Structure formats: C-alpha cells, structure tokens
C-alpha cells in the first residue's frame, strides 16, 4: 500500500514540474506584435477651449436714499419684480439739529417780515384809496407782500423737509420714499427695518437700500489665457453651460476682450464678456425651447457659475486621422502605411503635412489619401499586461 502511495506522490510531483516547465517555456516565446489600423476619414475638426466664469446682469443698480434716517418700512423682498419709480422702502427722518435750528430760525424771521410787510401794505392801500400815493408805489407794496408770503411758504416747507423729510408742496416726490430707478428684479435688500441709513455725499457712498437688475439682459464674464486670446474675435459664437442647470444650453456672442491682462496664479489672463441670448435657451434632452421665469425653480440667477465653450479654429470636411497614429519627430510628422497581406504585413514610413487638431483627431493636408491604411499604436493584450 505504501509503495502505491509513493508512486502517486511521485507522479503528481512530475506533473507539476512538467506543467510549470511548459508554462514558463510558453511565456518565454516571443509574442506576435499586433497594431491597430486606421483609414483616413473626412470630418469637421474644431479646436475649442473651455472658459470658466459667471452669469451676471449687464446692468446692476444700487438704490440709495436721498436723506439720512432709519428704515421705517420695507415694501419689497429680494426676488420680486419692480418697475422704475416703484417704492421699495420708507425712511423715517432723524433731523440734524443744526439744520433744524436754522430752519426754525428762518420761519420766525419770515413771520416777522411778513407781519411788517402786511402792516405797510394796509397803510399804503389806505393812502392809495385817498389818492395820496401813486399807483406805482401801491403796486410796489403789493409786490413786497407777495414776496414776503412766498418767503414764509418756502421757510415752512424747508422746516418740514428738515424735520419730516417731506413737505406739503412735494408730497408726491417725497425723499423719504425710496424708489427703484430702473425696472427689473430685486437681487438683494441688505437692510432691515430699524437700520440707520445715510445718503450719498462727498464723504461717503451712502447706504445701499436694494440692488436691482434687469435679468432679461445677461452677460457671461470670464478670463482667457494669453496663449489663446489672440485667436478670438469680437462676435464669435459661444456655448454656455450653467453648472446648476446641467440640462440647459445657452448661446452667446463675444462682445468684449480686455485690452490689458491681469495676473492670476502667475499667468496672464484677459477678461472677456459675452452677451447671452435668452431666446436660444434649449433643453439638452428634448431640444425644445425652455422658457424659464426668474421666479421658477430652474431660474437663471445672478452669480451662477458657468462654462463657455469657444471655437478657436475649425476646418470642415478635411482628411483626418487619430493623433495616436502620427509619429512626431521634431518639426516633422510621419505615418506608417500598411503594405502586404494580412499574414505578412509590411509598413512604409511616409512623411505627411498636418494641420488643425482637436486633441483626438488631426487634419492631414498632404502625404496620404482616403484609400491608404495607416498603422496605429500597438494593441496590448491581457496576456502581455500580465
């Protein structure tokens, strides 16, 4: 029994040894090198670049008060639409004590002057009726009375404006009512009821009550590298993709290229602006127009991050090859033309003239035609990877 067991063990060891030897011999044999092959095709080639930027309204206006005071009431909220002249907030005036004192003094002086002029006019009128003064003197007295009354009314109005921010004569155009200067959407109201606000003057910019913009007139703002800016022209079309609205595409047209570069991470960048055509808004899935209201869930909002695709150069219906089939040697380019049969293939190295490349395919201007077969990169099998 032990004799048979030893024979079995010996046989198993021999089988393992022979199998290992055969496997190593097979692995040591040279593998046939197989290359991919390409036939030149006519295609459109575009060289594009992607620019990161933001969506902004073309006109964004800060609404500031004409007087200093405290916010007494807010009539609007961010996101609401307003028309030019519509009231956004009301300010309660906190009068300046120096101006208030001067206005009160002016009222008292106008009262004294009016009282004296009225007395003089009555005396002149009585004498005129008795034919003791001329018509000219009487008309002069009447004129002085009108001027004194006008001065009294102006002094009263000035006091009301200083004290209340409004007078009877200008109630419809009260400076306590903060009105929008343009029609559009309220983007922000940075103040709250009870906040103090100041008007714009020589020493400060004033408090911003609200920011209003026309959201139907939008632009894309971004930066492009100096190596690519020379290939841009005003009016070139762009495709805008908004990060928050992945299913939407927007057409735009380049309208501004900065004349001066700015430094960003050690590279020179040029600011660009493009006018967005909202009428071109398309759904990527359906291809149909997608009219988005600002108040909707998918609204285009100011400050959205976006990517702009710009075509820097293009060539239509030109002979192309995958760039992986091209051999670059200095300033020269070569391809390997497939010759012979499938069993015995030979390769002819041939110089070609190349043109525009999109990073995947490259234009072939001269050297081959659409009937040639070109050798590509080597095909790596799983066995070779092992």
HUTA-V606194 format. One record per pair of residues at least 4 apart in sequence whose C-alpha atoms are under 8 Angstrom apart, sorted by the first residue. I is the first residue (numbers start at 1). J is the second residue. If there is no record, write none. Layout:
BEGIN
I,J ; I,J
END
This chain:
BEGIN
1,5 ; 2,6 ; 3,7 ; 4,8 ; 5,9 ; 6,10 ; 7,11 ; 8,12 ; 9,13 ; 10,14 ; 11,15 ; 12,16 ; 13,17 ; 14,18 ; 15,19 ; 16,20 ; 17,21 ; 18,22 ; 19,23 ; 20,24 ; 21,25 ; 22,26 ; 23,27 ; 24,28 ; 25,29 ; 33,378 ; 33,379 ; 34,378 ; 34,379 ; 34,380 ; 35,375 ; 35,376 ; 35,377 ; 35,378 ; 35,379 ; 36,375 ; 36,376 ; 36,377 ; 36,378 ; 36,379 ; 37,373 ; 37,374 ; 37,375 ; 37,376 ; 38,321 ; 38,322 ; 38,325 ; 38,373 ; 38,374 ; 38,375 ; 38,376 ; 39,321 ; 39,370 ; 39,371 ; 39,372 ; 39,373 ; 39,374 ; 40,319 ; 40,320 ; 40,321 ; 40,369 ; 40,370 ; 40,371 ; 40,372 ; 40,373 ; 40,374 ; 41,318 ; 41,319 ; 41,320 ; 41,321 ; 41,370 ; 42,317 ; 42,318 ; 42,319 ; 42,320 ; 43,316 ; 43,317 ; 43,318 ; 43,319 ; 43,320 ; 44,314 ; 44,315 ; 44,316 ; 44,317 ; 44,318 ; 45,314 ; 45,315 ; 45,316 ; 45,317 ; 45,318 ; 45,356 ; 45,357 ; 45,358 ; 45,361 ; 45,362 ; 45,363 ; 46,311 ; 46,312 ; 46,313 ; 46,314 ; 46,315 ; 46,356 ; 46,357 ; 46,358 ; 47,311 ; 47,312 ; 47,313 ; 47,314 ; 47,356 ; 47,357 ; 47,358 ; 47,359 ; 48,309 ; 48,310 ; 48,311 ; 48,312 ; 48,313 ; 48,358 ; 49,309 ; 49,310 ; 49,311 ; 49,312 ; 50,307 ; 50,308 ; 50,309 ; 50,310 ; 51,222 ; 51,223 ; 51,224 ; 51,307 ; 51,308 ; 51,309 ; 51,310 ; 52,222 ; 52,223 ; 52,305 ; 52,306 ; 52,307 ; 52,308 ; 53,220 ; 53,221 ; 53,222 ; 53,223 ; 53,305 ; 53,306 ; 53,307 ; 53,308 ; 54,220 ; 54,221 ; 54,222 ; 54,303 ; 54,304 ; 54,305 ; 54,306 ; 54,307 ; 55,218 ; 55,219 ; 55,220 ; 55,221 ; 55,301 ; 55,302 ; 55,303 ; 55,304 ; 55,305 ; 55,306 ; 56,218 ; 56,219 ; 56,220 ; 56,221 ; 56,302 ; 56,303 ; 56,304 ; 57,213 ; 57,214 ; 57,215 ; 57,216 ; 57,217 ; 57,218 ; 57,219 ; 57,302 ; 58,213 ; 58,214 ; 58,217 ; 58,218 ; 58,219 ; 59,213 ; 59,214 ; 59,217 ; 60,211 ; 60,212 ; 60,213 ; 60,214 ; 61,182 ; 61,211 ; 61,212 ; 61,213 ; 62,208 ; 62,209 ; 62,210 ; 62,211 ; 62,212 ; 63,178 ; 63,179 ; 63,180 ; 63,181 ; 63,208 ; 63,209 ; 63,210 ; 63,211 ; 63,212 ; 64,178 ; 64,199 ; 64,200 ; 64,206 ; 64,207 ; 64,208 ; 64,209 ; 64,210 ; 65,175 ; 65,176 ; 65,178 ; 65,197 ; 65,198 ; 65,199 ; 65,200 ; 65,206 ; 65,207 ; 65,208 ; 65,209 ; 66,175 ; 66,176 ; 66,178 ; 66,199 ; 66,200 ; 67,93 ; 67,165 ; 67,175 ; 67,176 ; 67,198 ; 67,199 ; 68,91 ; 68,93 ; 68,94 ; 68,196 ; 68,197 ; 68,198 ; 68,199 ; 69,91 ; 69,92 ; 69,93 ; 69,94 ; 69,95 ; 69,196 ; 69,197 ; 69,198 ; 70,91 ; 70,92 ; 70,93 ; 70,94 ; 70,193 ; 70,194 ; 70,195 ; 70,196 ; 70,197 ; 71,89 ; 71,90 ; 71,91 ; 71,92 ; 71,191 ; 71,192 ; 71,193 ; 71,194 ; 71,195 ; 71,196 ; 71,197 ; 72,89 ; 72,90 ; 72,91 ; 72,92 ; 72,193 ; 72,194 ; 73,89 ; 73,90 ; 73,91 ; 73,193 ; 74,88 ; 74,89 ; 74,90 ; 74,192 ; 74,193 ; 75,87 ; 75,88 ; 75,89 ; 75,90 ; 76,80 ; 76,88 ; 76,89 ; 77,186 ; 77,188 ; 77,189 ; 78,185 ; 78,186 ; 78,187 ; 78,188 ; 78,189 ; 79,185 ; 79,186 ; 79,187 ; 79,188 ; 79,294 ; 79,295 ; 80,185 ; 80,186 ; 81,183 ; 81,184 ; 81,185 ; 81,186 ; 82,86 ; 82,180 ; 82,182 ; 82,183 ; 82,184 ; 82,185 ; 82,186 ; 83,180 ; 83,182 ; 83,183 ; 83,184 ; 84,179 ; 84,180 ; 84,181 ; 84,182 ; 84,183 ; 85,179 ; 85,180 ; 85,181 ; 85,182 ; 86,179 ; 86,180 ; 87,177 ; 87,178 ; 87,179 ; 87,180 ; 88,177 ; 88,178 ; 88,179 ; 88,180 ; 88,210 ; 89,177 ; 89,178 ; 89,179 ; 89,209 ; 90,176 ; 90,177 ; 90,178 ; 91,176 ; 91,177 ; 91,178 ; 92,164 ; 92,165 ; 92,176 ; 93,163 ; 93,164 ; 93,165 ; 93,176 ; 94,163 ; 94,164 ; 95,99 ; 95,100 ; 95,162 ; 95,163 ; 95,164 ; 96,100 ; 96,162 ; 97,101 ; 98,102 ; 99,103 ; 99,162 ; 100,104 ; 100,159 ; 100,162 ; 100,163 ; 101,105 ; 102,106 ; 103,107 ; 103,155 ; 103,158 ; 103,159 ; 103,162 ; 104,108 ; 104,159 ; 105,109 ; 106,110 ; 106,155 ; 107,111 ; 107,152 ; 107,155 ; 107,156 ; 107,159 ; 108,112 ; 109,113 ; 110,114 ; 110,148 ; 110,151 ; 110,152 ; 110,155 ; 111,115 ; 111,152 ; 112,116 ; 113,117 ; 113,148 ; 114,118 ; 114,145 ; 114,148 ; 114,149 ; 114,152 ; 115,119 ; 116,120 ; 117,121 ; 117,141 ; 117,144 ; 117,145 ; 117,148 ; 118,122 ; 118,145 ; 119,123 ; 120,124 ; 120,141 ; 121,125 ; 121,138 ; 121,141 ; 121,142 ; 121,145 ; 122,126 ; 123,127 ; 124,128 ; 124,133 ; 124,137 ; 124,138 ; 124,141 ; 125,129 ; 125,138 ; 126,130 ; 127,131 ; 127,132 ; 127,133 ; 128,132 ; 128,133 ; 128,134 ; 128,135 ; 128,138 ; 133,137 ; 133,138 ; 134,138 ; 135,139 ; 136,140 ; 137,141 ; 138,142 ; 139,143 ; 140,144 ; 141,145 ; 142,146 ; 143,147 ; 144,148 ; 145,149 ; 146,150 ; 147,151 ; 148,152 ; 149,153 ; 150,154 ; 151,155 ; 152,156 ; 153,157 ; 154,158 ; 155,159 ; 156,160 ; 157,161 ; 157,167 ; 157,168 ; 157,169 ; 158,162 ; 158,167 ; 159,163 ; 160,164 ; 160,165 ; 160,166 ; 160,167 ; 161,165 ; 161,166 ; 161,167 ; 162,166 ; 165,174 ; 165,175 ; 165,176 ; 166,170 ; 166,171 ; 166,174 ; 166,175 ; 166,176 ; 167,171 ; 167,174 ; 170,174 ; 173,177 ; 178,209 ; 180,212 ; 182,212 ; 182,213 ; 183,212 ; 183,213 ; 183,214 ; 184,212 ; 184,213 ; 184,214 ; 184,215 ; 185,212 ; 185,213 ; 185,214 ; 185,215 ; 186,210 ; 186,211 ; 186,212 ; 186,213 ; 187,210 ; 187,211 ; 187,212 ; 187,213 ; 187,302 ; 188,210 ; 188,211 ; 188,212 ; 189,209 ; 189,210 ; 189,211 ; 190,208 ; 190,209 ; 190,210 ; 191,195 ; 191,208 ; 191,209 ; 191,210 ; 197,206 ; 197,207 ; 198,206 ; 198,207 ; 199,205 ; 199,206 ; 199,207 ; 200,204 ; 200,205 ; 200,206 ; 200,207 ; 201,205 ; 201,206 ; 214,218 ; 215,294 ; 215,301 ; 215,302 ; 216,278 ; 217,275 ; 217,276 ; 218,275 ; 218,276 ; 219,273 ; 219,274 ; 219,275 ; 219,276 ; 220,273 ; 220,274 ; 220,275 ; 220,276 ; 220,306 ; 221,271 ; 221,272 ; 221,273 ; 221,274 ; 222,271 ; 222,272 ; 222,273 ; 223,269 ; 223,270 ; 223,271 ; 223,272 ; 224,228 ; 224,229 ; 224,269 ; 224,270 ; 224,271 ; 224,272 ; 225,229 ; 225,267 ; 225,268 ; 225,269 ; 225,270 ; 226,230 ; 226,261 ; 226,268 ; 226,269 ; 226,270 ; 228,232 ; 228,312 ; 229,270 ; 231,312 ; 231,313 ; 232,236 ; 232,312 ; 233,254 ; 234,253 ; 234,254 ; 234,255 ; 234,256 ; 234,257 ; 235,253 ; 235,254 ; 235,255 ; 236,253 ; 236,254 ; 236,310 ; 236,311 ; 237,251 ; 237,252 ; 237,253 ; 237,254 ; 237,310 ; 237,311 ; 238,251 ; 238,252 ; 238,253 ; 238,254 ; 238,308 ; 238,309 ; 238,310 ; 238,311 ; 239,249 ; 239,250 ; 239,251 ; 239,252 ; 239,308 ; 239,309 ; 239,310 ; 240,249 ; 240,250 ; 240,251 ; 240,252 ; 240,306 ; 240,307 ; 240,308 ; 240,309 ; 241,245 ; 241,246 ; 241,248 ; 241,249 ; 241,250 ; 241,306 ; 241,307 ; 241,308 ; 242,246 ; 242,248 ; 242,249 ; 242,304 ; 242,305 ; 242,306 ; 242,307 ; 243,304 ; 243,305 ; 243,306 ; 243,307 ; 244,304 ; 244,305 ; 245,298 ; 247,283 ; 247,284 ; 247,285 ; 248,281 ; 248,282 ; 248,283 ; 248,284 ; 249,280 ; 249,281 ; 249,282 ; 249,283 ; 249,284 ; 250,276 ; 250,277 ; 250,278 ; 250,280 ; 250,281 ; 250,282 ; 251,276 ; 251,277 ; 251,278 ; 251,280 ; 251,281 ; 252,274 ; 252,275 ; 252,276 ; 252,277 ; 253,274 ; 253,275 ; 253,276 ; 254,272 ; 254,273 ; 254,274 ; 254,275 ; 255,272 ; 255,273 ; 255,274 ; 255,275 ; 256,272 ; 256,273 ; 256,274 ; 257,270 ; 257,271 ; 257,272 ; 257,273 ; 258,270 ; 258,271 ; 258,272 ; 259,270 ; 260,270 ; 261,268 ; 261,269 ; 261,270 ; 261,271 ; 262,268 ; 262,269 ; 262,270 ; 263,267 ; 263,268 ; 263,269 ; 264,268 ; 264,269 ; 277,281 ; 279,291 ; 280,289 ; 281,289 ; 281,290 ; 281,291 ; 282,287 ; 282,288 ; 282,289 ; 282,290 ; 283,287 ; 283,288 ; 283,289 ; 283,290 ; 292,296 ; 292,298 ; 292,299 ; 292,300 ; 293,298 ; 293,299 ; 294,298 ; 294,299 ; 294,300 ; 294,301 ; 295,299 ; 300,304 ; 313,356 ; 314,356 ; 315,356 ; 318,363 ; 318,364 ; 318,365 ; 319,363 ; 319,364 ; 319,365 ; 319,369 ; 319,370 ; 320,361 ; 320,362 ; 320,363 ; 320,364 ; 321,325 ; 321,326 ; 321,361 ; 321,362 ; 321,363 ; 321,364 ; 322,326 ; 322,360 ; 322,361 ; 322,362 ; 323,357 ; 323,359 ; 323,360 ; 323,361 ; 323,362 ; 324,360 ; 324,376 ; 324,377 ; 325,335 ; 325,374 ; 325,375 ; 325,376 ; 325,377 ; 326,333 ; 326,334 ; 326,335 ; 326,376 ; 327,333 ; 327,334 ; 327,335 ; 328,332 ; 328,333 ; 328,334 ; 329,333 ; 329,334 ; 332,351 ; 332,352 ; 333,351 ; 333,352 ; 333,353 ; 333,354 ; 334,349 ; 334,350 ; 334,351 ; 334,352 ; 335,349 ; 335,350 ; 335,351 ; 335,352 ; 335,374 ; 335,375 ; 336,347 ; 336,348 ; 336,349 ; 336,350 ; 336,374 ; 336,375 ; 337,347 ; 337,348 ; 337,349 ; 337,350 ; 337,372 ; 337,373 ; 337,374 ; 337,375 ; 338,345 ; 338,346 ; 338,347 ; 338,348 ; 338,372 ; 338,373 ; 338,374 ; 338,375 ; 339,345 ; 339,346 ; 339,347 ; 339,348 ; 340,344 ; 340,345 ; 340,346 ; 341,345 ; 347,375 ; 350,367 ; 351,367 ; 352,364 ; 352,365 ; 352,366 ; 352,367 ; 352,368 ; 353,364 ; 353,365 ; 353,366 ; 353,367 ; 354,362 ; 354,363 ; 354,364 ; 354,365 ; 354,366 ; 355,362 ; 355,363 ; 355,364 ; 355,365 ; 356,362 ; 356,363 ; 357,361 ; 357,362 ; 357,363 ; 358,362 ; 364,368 ; 368,372 ; 380,384 ; 380,385 ; 381,385 ; 382,386
END
